[in-house]
Each structure stands twice: as C-alpha cells, then as structure tokens.
Amino acid sequence: MPRLEFHQNPEMSLGVEIEIQLIDPISCDLKSVAPSLLEKLSGVSGAQHIKSEIFQSMLEIDTPISKDAHEAGRSLRASLRLVRGAAAAEDADVLMAGTHPFAHYADRLLTPQGRYFKLVDRNQWITRRLQIFGLHVHLGMKNGDHALAMNNALCHYLPVVLALSASSPYWHREDTGLASSRITFFEAIPTGGHPYLLNSWREFEELIERLVRSQSISSIKDLWWDIRPNLEYGTIEVRIADCPPTIREVEAIVALLHSLAKFIDLELAAGKSFGAPPEWILRENKWRASRHGVQCQLIADASGVSMPFAEVWRGLTESLQPLVNEFDYRGQFDFLSELILKGPSYSRQRGSFTGDFESVVRHLIRENESDAPEWGAV
C-alpha cells in the first residue's frame, strides 16, 4: 500500500461540524424533511455549508476554515438561520442534542446514498441505531507525525470535552441514567470508540494497510474513533462531543479545544513529548464522564489518584490562561465555568421534564432558538 498523503496545514485553523435534528412541532417527534429543506436552500448563498446526513430527519452544518472559535460561531449561527427559515416553510422546528428523547430509530428514513446503504448492509442494527447527533471539531496539523502527537496529547482531555457537551440522557422515553448515552453507541462498532494508540505516522499507515487488507475497513472514513486524523483536511478531528443545544455552548467548547491544541503545540515546540494515557485510564475516565458528566471524578495519574471535575477544570483554566487572553476567549471560558456550576444540557433536560418527554423537546427547541441555556428548572 502506498504511503498515506496527509494534507499539510501551516496554521492551526479550525473547522466545525454539528448534526442537527428536524422536529414535527405537533408530535415533537423527528420529521423526515431534510431532502425538501436542501432543495429549498439549493443555490442560496451560504447554503453550501448545510448538508444531508445518514437519516432524512437530520442535517449537518459545517463551517469554512476559521481562524478561531468566534469566527466558527458566526458561521454556524448564519447557517442555522437559513435552516430555520427553510424548516418553517416545511412546518418543522430545529433542535440540537446528543439524542432525541423519545424518537424510535426504527422509524427513521435512510438518506438514499450508496455509502449509507453499505453501512446498513454491513453493520445492520448497529448502524440503524445511529440516530445520534455529535459535534466534530477539526484542528489543522503540520504533517502526519504532528497529527499523531496531537492525537495522543488530546486523549488526556477528551473526558472533559465529553462531560461539558453531554446532552443525551434520554433514549426511547427512558432516562438512561447517563449524562451521555450517545457516546456508548460507538462502542459496538469494532472501528468505533477509543482510538488505537500509536506512536508515529508510519505506525498509523501500517495499521490502515492491515485494516484495509483484512477488509475491516474500506477507507479511513470507517474509523469512527472519538478522535482521529483526517487526511483530506490535514486535521485532527475531535468527535467525542455530543452536540450541545446552543451555538453558545458549541462555540465555548470549540474555544476550549482550540486553546488546548495551541497549548500542546507550544509544549511540543519546546521539546516536550506527550504519550497517550494508559488505556485503562482512557476508558475509565470516558466512562465516568459519560455516566456522571461534570459531577464525575477523573483519574489524574497512573497511580489511580482521582480529582473532582471542578478541580481538574480549575487547573486546566490556569494553564490555558495566556491563550485565553490571546484569542479573547475569556467570555467562552467564563461561560463554561458557569455551565459546570449550573448544569450542562443533561441536567437541564432532566430539570425540564414535567411527566412527558414532549416537554423536554420543547425545552430544547427554546434553548436553540434563544441560544441560551434554561437553568430555571435545574
């Protein structure tokens, strides 16, 4: 197999993708109107960032290459306004969250694209269940080895990102008891969930060669890892986050990831090396964030010492302070601190439940429209 070509980026630019839900305003169920929305938006300026997804009741919005979280947030808000306008004409609402509180995956209509049919044919029920919605953040890398070093370093911080974004406590009219149930769905796929921990780009190339030869994957797109290199864009793609209900939350999490990546890059340039965390810590901390969100205790080192999430956050913000100032991210980091204190989406959704799951859907629609968390009921 020839060596994999990694598109090189001289600057650490950003790209963001969010997966949004289209809702019937009467039933509060998912509504399969994505094809008609895309047809309405065809040719509209800015609509090139609005795309189909695996099911007809969802859409993906992406950003152009952005210099910072502020720019990415502005792009997402503009695209979301276009979607809302087209959705209103189809008698549909829009919301964002890691899962829908009660929609049944068996009712979903597949988007008629060959890749999606192949996924269902190969993975059957596992693919059919992927009625889930994420936030993906791309960070531009200089080359493949730079990407692998960043991949390993960011693995230490993925549980923090998951806890802050966690917005999938409900599934099929049941409280799962988790802050993020969405992230558990990928664990059923052999090439999903935790990334394979590698030490160099050459090791990654050799792994891909073996996976393709063994027909475990047909392309790198079949690696549904929590974080992975993206050859086409020359990025590290952080995929662990649930899609939060507001763009304000999305922008704040993007600011966190941008600051973390810049901090790691400076450390690498100074000669520091970052090994990935031991797999047992990676798995356990991911589980704790999925189960308890920002109320979790995270394992701090290989001796097994655990720290409250709030204490981890304080230490992290102190380390990132110079970059917060450089990129004018103070508002985003203050908002994340407020989110930890008052409650991410999983706790707000539970606080909005009034005996029927339709009330949770209406709460999520309101948050998305106002671009602000509703903390009153938490």
Wavefront OBJ file of the C-alpha trace (Angstrom):
o trace
v 0.000 0.000 0.000
v 1.411 3.461 -0.893
v 2.103 5.917 1.897
v -0.913 7.927 3.002
v -0.891 11.531 1.866
v -1.699 13.940 4.688
v -2.788 17.422 3.592
v -0.444 19.759 5.455
v -1.640 22.949 7.172
v 0.943 25.602 8.078
v -1.506 27.187 10.567
v -3.733 25.596 13.217
v -7.000 26.580 11.573
v -10.387 25.348 12.750
v -13.361 23.647 11.172
v -16.563 22.696 12.981
v -19.440 20.326 12.152
v -22.728 19.983 14.032
v -25.524 17.458 13.462
v -28.993 18.941 13.999
v -32.473 17.468 14.428
v -35.606 18.352 12.432
v -38.759 18.221 14.542
v -42.512 17.981 13.973
v -43.959 20.842 16.074
v -47.151 18.893 16.877
v -45.856 15.433 17.777
v -42.379 16.658 18.826
v -41.001 13.601 17.004
v -38.264 13.724 14.374
v -39.534 14.752 10.933
v -38.042 13.479 7.663
v -37.923 16.752 5.732
v -34.178 17.143 5.093
v -34.426 16.459 1.322
v -37.075 19.156 0.813
v -35.147 21.630 3.004
v -31.997 21.102 0.982
v -33.958 21.562 -2.243
v -35.344 24.885 -0.941
v -31.847 26.023 0.024
v -30.228 24.993 -3.256
v -28.370 27.960 -4.709
v -28.886 30.152 -1.632
v -25.738 31.984 -0.547
v -24.176 30.202 2.432
v -26.256 27.039 1.987
v -23.212 25.086 0.779
v -22.431 24.555 4.474
v -25.746 22.699 5.034
v -25.632 19.023 4.054
v -27.534 15.760 4.259
v -26.747 13.116 6.858
v -27.441 9.412 7.264
v -31.159 9.927 8.084
v -33.671 12.287 6.463
v -34.629 13.787 9.832
v -31.205 15.340 10.403
v -28.779 17.725 8.741
v -25.107 18.551 9.095
v -23.880 22.135 9.255
v -20.182 22.788 8.765
v -18.035 25.917 8.751
v -15.432 27.182 6.321
v -11.850 27.167 7.564
v -11.910 29.512 10.555
v -9.141 31.305 12.432
v -10.814 30.999 15.852
v -13.970 29.972 17.725
v -15.549 33.412 17.283
v -15.437 33.086 13.504
v -16.720 29.499 13.580
v -19.617 30.533 15.837
v -20.666 33.331 13.483
v -20.705 30.918 10.551
v -22.791 28.323 12.433
v -25.341 30.932 13.528
v -25.736 32.199 9.956
v -26.270 28.666 8.619
v -28.713 27.826 11.391
v -30.807 30.887 10.486
v -31.046 29.595 6.918
v -32.113 26.150 8.165
v -34.759 27.622 10.457
v -36.236 29.658 7.614
v -36.453 26.639 5.314
v -37.740 24.425 8.158
v -40.542 26.887 8.967
v -41.764 26.577 5.371
v -41.933 22.791 5.899
v -43.708 23.160 9.265
v -40.663 21.893 11.142
v -38.641 23.060 14.138
v -34.940 22.641 14.864
v -33.135 21.439 17.956
v -29.686 20.228 18.935
v -28.821 17.491 21.453
v -26.889 14.215 21.500
v -30.095 12.171 21.215
v -33.812 12.776 20.730
v -35.657 11.999 23.989
v -38.148 9.526 22.509
v -37.914 9.111 18.704
v -37.539 5.446 17.679
v -34.648 4.579 15.404
v -36.739 2.002 13.510
v -38.939 4.824 12.159
v -36.075 6.698 10.519
v -35.793 7.035 6.740
v -32.314 6.485 5.355
v -30.874 9.158 3.078
v -30.545 7.474 -0.361
v -26.761 7.457 -0.732
v -24.618 4.440 -1.514
v -22.310 4.813 1.487
v -25.240 4.760 3.928
v -26.772 1.659 2.309
v -23.397 -0.094 2.543
v -23.094 0.827 6.224
v -26.520 -0.625 6.990
v -25.781 -3.741 4.943
v -22.522 -4.291 6.785
v -23.442 -3.333 10.353
v -27.209 -3.904 10.292
v -28.901 -2.943 13.591
v -25.758 -1.208 14.845
v -25.979 1.340 12.013
v -29.771 1.608 12.246
v -29.406 2.732 15.861
v -27.162 5.678 14.927
v -29.975 8.164 15.475
v -27.470 10.255 17.412
v -26.026 13.728 16.954
v -22.492 14.992 17.530
v -20.180 17.988 17.445
v -16.940 17.454 15.490
v -14.010 19.885 15.678
v -11.136 19.877 13.147
v -7.716 21.288 14.061
v -5.206 21.897 11.255
v -1.928 19.961 11.596
v 1.503 20.491 10.012
v 2.031 16.851 8.969
v 1.159 13.288 9.904
v 3.589 12.947 12.808
v 2.373 16.277 14.205
v -1.187 14.947 13.941
v -0.355 11.741 15.847
v 1.449 13.667 18.597
v -1.574 15.972 18.944
v -3.936 12.988 18.863
v -2.150 11.322 21.784
v -1.939 14.520 23.822
v -5.597 15.462 23.336
v -6.680 11.995 24.527
v -5.918 13.194 28.077
v -8.603 15.900 27.758
v -11.384 14.087 25.858
v -13.351 13.233 29.045
v -13.500 16.956 29.901
v -14.951 17.728 26.455
v -17.474 14.887 26.765
v -18.656 15.977 30.223
v -19.169 19.593 29.152
v -21.068 18.648 25.990
v -23.107 15.760 27.451
v -26.677 16.155 26.211
v -28.096 12.664 25.727
v -29.636 11.441 28.993
v -32.796 10.064 27.314
v -33.371 7.301 24.782
v -36.732 5.851 23.669
v -38.653 7.532 26.536
v -36.279 6.220 29.174
v -33.807 8.008 31.408
v -30.592 6.090 30.715
v -29.002 7.274 33.963
v -26.126 8.608 31.852
v -25.085 12.146 31.078
v -24.133 10.999 27.562
v -25.749 7.852 26.223
v -24.781 8.798 22.657
v -21.108 8.039 23.157
v -21.841 4.428 24.156
v -23.338 3.600 20.741
v -19.966 3.738 19.016
v -18.534 1.095 21.356
v -20.492 -1.588 19.477
v -18.534 -0.935 16.258
v -15.092 -2.629 16.079
v -13.626 0.516 14.475
v -15.528 2.928 16.740
v -14.957 4.391 20.184
v -11.462 4.621 21.617
v -8.692 5.345 19.114
v -5.877 2.865 18.669
v -2.922 4.452 20.444
v 0.035 4.800 18.072
v 3.422 6.497 18.315
v 4.096 7.695 14.764
v 2.515 8.396 11.408
v 4.284 5.359 9.973
v 2.560 3.148 12.574
v -0.768 4.697 11.528
v -0.048 3.964 7.852
v 0.806 0.351 8.683
v -2.378 -0.017 10.720
v -4.550 1.328 7.888
v -2.822 -1.009 5.441
v -3.667 -4.019 7.626
v -7.258 -2.893 8.229
v -7.884 -2.421 4.502
v -6.177 -5.687 3.541
v -8.227 -7.602 6.101
v -11.409 -5.846 4.848
v -12.003 -4.451 8.324
v -12.457 -1.031 6.690
v -12.782 0.185 3.120
v -11.434 3.677 3.851
v -10.314 5.855 6.748
v -13.903 7.167 6.954
v -14.760 3.804 8.541
v -12.710 4.730 11.629
v -15.414 6.114 13.926
v -12.990 6.928 16.703
v -13.508 9.558 19.402
v -10.551 11.374 17.845
v -8.821 10.608 14.553
v -6.539 12.054 11.858
v -8.365 13.339 8.793
v -6.141 13.049 5.723
v -8.311 15.056 3.324
v -8.346 18.168 5.506
v -4.983 17.614 7.205
v -6.558 17.791 10.640
v -7.106 16.057 13.907
v -10.860 15.570 14.192
v -12.254 15.528 17.742
v -15.509 13.554 17.570
v -16.257 12.666 21.188
v -18.627 15.565 21.964
v -22.414 15.362 21.985
v -23.978 18.201 20.007
v -24.954 20.771 22.682
v -28.351 22.531 22.402
v -26.982 26.047 21.750
v -24.362 27.545 19.457
v -23.087 29.417 22.501
v -22.115 26.075 24.060
v -20.653 24.836 20.773
v -18.529 27.978 20.427
v -17.267 27.672 24.020
v -16.235 24.023 23.548
v -14.503 24.929 20.278
v -12.638 27.692 22.153
v -11.535 25.135 24.752
v -10.273 22.692 22.117
v -8.510 25.446 20.171
v -6.775 26.653 23.332
v -5.787 23.108 24.322
v -4.339 22.360 20.892
v -2.363 25.619 20.829
v -1.061 24.899 24.354
v 0.032 21.388 23.348
v 1.621 22.730 20.155
v 3.712 25.197 22.153
v 4.803 22.421 24.513
v 5.751 20.179 21.571
v 7.756 23.008 20.011
v 9.619 23.375 23.322
v 10.635 19.728 23.183
v 8.039 18.155 25.453
v 6.583 14.825 24.381
v 3.053 13.653 25.168
v 2.318 9.975 25.427
v -1.295 8.874 25.285
v -2.813 7.991 28.675
v -2.768 4.311 29.652
v -5.762 2.626 28.051
v -7.331 1.746 31.399
v -7.369 5.445 32.352
v -8.662 6.468 28.918
v -11.542 4.003 29.177
v -12.370 4.654 32.814
v -12.349 8.450 32.536
v -14.508 8.308 29.424
v -16.992 6.117 31.315
v -17.027 8.466 34.308
v -17.703 11.491 32.090
v -20.411 9.589 30.219
v -22.079 8.455 33.449
v -21.766 11.497 35.709
v -20.889 14.446 33.452
v -19.336 17.357 35.328
v -20.123 15.645 38.644
v -17.541 12.952 37.885
v -14.164 12.317 39.463
v -11.399 11.917 36.905
v -8.298 9.764 37.368
v -5.349 12.146 37.419
v -2.364 9.804 37.056
v -1.240 6.204 36.709
v -1.222 5.709 40.492
v -5.033 5.946 40.438
v -5.476 9.264 42.260
v -8.839 10.842 41.338
v -9.833 14.507 41.332
v -13.260 16.202 41.227
v -14.112 17.564 37.797
v -14.267 21.133 39.132
v -10.705 20.833 40.425
v -9.500 19.477 37.074
v -11.219 22.411 35.368
v -9.559 24.977 37.649
v -6.112 23.584 36.904
v -6.832 23.491 33.193
v -8.025 27.076 33.004
v -4.934 28.268 34.881
v -2.654 26.510 32.371
v -4.564 27.917 29.395
v -4.862 31.497 30.694
v -2.283 33.059 28.319
v -4.069 31.544 25.300
v -7.481 32.561 26.625
v -6.196 36.121 26.664
v -4.518 35.841 23.254
v -7.682 34.668 21.486
v -10.117 36.741 23.567
v -11.809 33.606 24.896
v -12.498 34.926 28.400
v -16.250 35.062 27.759
v -16.291 31.473 26.481
v -14.291 30.123 29.429
v -16.376 32.054 31.970
v -19.458 30.576 30.336
v -18.053 27.033 30.638
v -17.357 27.680 34.334
v -20.963 28.796 34.714
v -22.087 25.683 32.830
v -20.214 23.460 35.277
v -21.813 25.262 38.232
v -25.385 25.474 36.918
v -25.579 22.393 34.731
v -24.823 21.158 31.199
v -27.655 20.000 28.970
v -28.131 16.566 30.532
v -29.115 18.164 33.869
v -31.193 20.885 32.195
v -33.122 18.277 30.215
v -33.909 16.361 33.386
v -34.971 19.605 35.063
v -37.343 20.381 32.168
v -39.116 17.000 32.347
v -42.714 17.519 33.513
v -44.008 13.968 33.171
v -43.883 13.768 29.377
v -40.897 13.738 27.062
v -42.506 16.229 24.715
v -41.767 18.873 27.359
v -38.047 18.068 27.012
v -38.238 18.518 23.226
v -39.949 21.894 23.614
v -37.269 22.920 26.125
v -34.518 22.015 23.628
v -36.249 23.935 20.829
v -36.490 27.046 23.058
v -32.813 26.826 24.025
v -31.781 26.505 20.407
v -33.888 29.472 19.325
v -32.686 31.744 22.158
v -29.077 30.459 22.014
v -29.087 30.363 25.812
v -29.393 27.636 28.464
v -32.591 27.439 30.528
v -31.329 26.947 34.053
v -34.509 27.920 35.895
v -35.793 24.379 36.392
v -32.433 22.730 37.177
l 1 2 3 4 5 6 7 8 9 10 11 12 13 14 15 16 17 18 19 20 21 22 23 24 25 26 27 28 29 30 31 32 33 34 35 36 37 38 39 40 41 42 43 44 45 46 47 48 49 50 51 52 53 54 55 56 57 58 59 60 61 62 63 64 65 66 67 68 69 70 71 72 73 74 75 76 77 78 79 80 81 82 83 84 85 86 87 88 89 90 91 92 93 94 95 96 97 98 99 100 101 102 103 104 105 106 107 108 109 110 111 112 113 114 115 116 117 118 119 120 121 122 123 124 125 126 127 128 129 130 131 132 133 134 135 136 137 138 139 140 141 142 143 144 145 146 147 148 149 150 151 152 153 154 155 156 157 158 159 160 161 162 163 164 165 166 167 168 169 170 171 172 173 174 175 176 177 178 179 180 181 182 183 184 185 186 187 188 189 190 191 192 193 194 195 196 197 198 199 200 201 202 203 204 205 206 207 208 209 210 211 212 213 214 215 216 217 218 219 220 221 222 223 224 225 226 227 228 229 230 231 232 233 234 235 236 237 238 239 240 241 242 243 244 245 246 247 248 249 250 251 252 253 254 255 256 257 258 259 260 261 262 263 264 265 266 267 268 269 270 271 272 273 274 275 276 277 278 279 280 281 282 283 284 285 286 287 288 289 290 291 292 293 294 295 296 297 298 299 300 301 302 303 304 305 306 307 308 309 310 311 312 313 314 315 316 317 318 319 320 321 322 323 324 325 326 327 328 329 330 331 332 333 334 335 336 337 338 339 340 341 342 343 344 345 346 347 348 349 350 351 352 353 354 355 356 357 358 359 360 361 362 363 364 365 366 367 368 369 370 371 372 373 374 375 376 377 378
